[in-house]
Amino acid sequence: MGVAFLIPSFTLPTNSFPLSCTECLKGLEGVEVLVEEVKAELENYNLTAIQVQTNVEAQLREAEIKVLTKEENEKVQPLRKPYLYVKINSRKLPWTREVIAYSIEISLKQLVTLPAEPKSDKKPFYAPTWYKNIIGAATPKNFAEIRDGVYQLTDKFIKAYLTANPKP
């Protein structure tokens, strides 16, 4: 049984990279921010996608990372078009009305092309090149925990971005 778990490690491609690839952030001139709509159960507690987007963008600007509009992103970085994607999943737990389980995902997605495809068939597609997530549960009393989770993951992105793109 133990041998079965070792087999996949021998067959991984040699040019693979982890989804927390700091190297993949190198050379970015900024990012666009896209926040997925949150469920009504979160909006009932005053947590909206617009609020999350505003907070993430403010945090990036404070760290002196340029926040780009879609149009600016396409103009400045047409081959990569990177965007920071924020998604908060939530679910009220069925055995209690007060607890909401959640997961927060933040990923940098950008256009990539597979090198193994024939040159004429190379079509770029969006893929995550940096990714972090957390899971937890919150009650109305500690709902700020979800906002804090978004803040913490954004901070991890900022640190990775600034490591890949140090200030002169």
N, C-alpha and C positions, 0 to 999 in steps of 0.2 A: 504494500500500500504506500509506504513512504517513497518508494522509487517513482511511483506515478506522479507525485508532486514535483519531483526533480526534472522530469522529462521536458515540460514546457520551458524551463529556464535555459535548456540547451538549444531550443529551436527559435528563440527570440531573434529578430533581426539585429544585426550588429550596429545599424545606424538608427536605432530607436532612441527616444528621449523621454524623460518623465514629463508628466503634465504640469510640472512646476518648473518648466524650462526657462530659467532666467536668461539664458543666451538668446532665446527666441524674442526677447523684448528689446534686444540691442538695435539701436538706430531708429527707434520710433520717435516721431516728433510730437506725439500726443496721442490721445485716444478719444473716440466717441464713446458715450455711455448709453447703454440700452438696458432698461429695467422692465422685466416682465410684469404684467398686471398681477396684483395680489388678489387672493380670494376675499370674498365679502366678509368672512369671519375675522379677517385682519383689519379690514377697513372699518368694521364696527368698533374697533379699538384704536381708531385714528392712525392707522399705519397704511399709507397709500403708496402706490408706485411713484407718483409725482414727488412725494415727500422723500422717499428713498433716493430717487434720482438727484434731487436737489442736494441732499446730504452728501452723497458720494461725489458729485461734481465739486462741491465746496471743499471736501477733504482733499481731492486731487489738486485743486487750485492752490490750496494752502501749502501743499508740498511742491508747488511750482511745476506741476505736470499740466501741460496744455490740454484743455478739454475742447474737442473739436465738434462742430456740427457735422451732420452727414455730408453736406456739400463741401465743407473744408477738408474733411477726411478724404473724400474722393479726389480732391484737387491736390492735396499735399502728399498723400501716400497711395496713389492709384493702384500700385501693385500689391499692397498689403491690406489696405482698408481696415485697420484694427479697430475693434470695439470691445469695451469692457461690458460683459453681460452679467447682470445680477438677477437671480431668480430666488424667490422665497416660496417654498412649498409649505402648506399648512394643512392640518386636519384636526378637527375636534375629536377628542378621544370619546368613543361611544359610552364608556362606563362612567364618565363624569362630564358635566356640562362646563366646568370651569377650566379644564386643561386643554391646551392646544399644542400638539406636537408639530415641530417645524424642522425644515432643513433650509439652509442658506447656501447657495452656490454662487461663486464669482469666478468667471473665466475670461481670459482674453482670447477672443477669436479673431483670426485673420486669414486672409487668402493664402492657401498653400497649393503646391502642385506636387504630385507624386513623381519622383525622379525616374522610376522604372517604366513609366508609360512611354510608348513611341512619341517622338517629338510632335508629330502632327496631331496626336490625340490628347495632348496635355491640356486639360481644362482645369483652371484653378477652382477651388471650392473652399468654403469656410470650415475651419477646424479649430478646436481649442488648443492653444499652445502653452497656456498657463492656466491652472485650475486649483481652487481650494474650496473646501466646504466644511460646514459644521452642522450638527443636528442637536436638538434639544427639545425641551417642553417648557411651556410658560403658562402662568395663570395671569389673570388681569392685574394682580398685584406686582408681578415681576415682568410685565410685558416689555419693559425697556430692554430686557435681555436680547430680544430679537434685533432691536436697533443697534445694540452694542455688538452683536454678532456681525452685522453688516459692517460696522465701523472697524472691527478687528480684522475682517477679511480684506477690506479695502486697504487697511494699513499694511497687511502682508504684501498686497500687490504693489503698493507704493514703494516699500523697501526693495522688492525684487526689481522694479522699474528703475529705481535710482541706483541700484547696484549695476545694472546693465548699461545705464546711461548716466554716469557720474557727472556732476556739475564741474565745469572747468575751474 
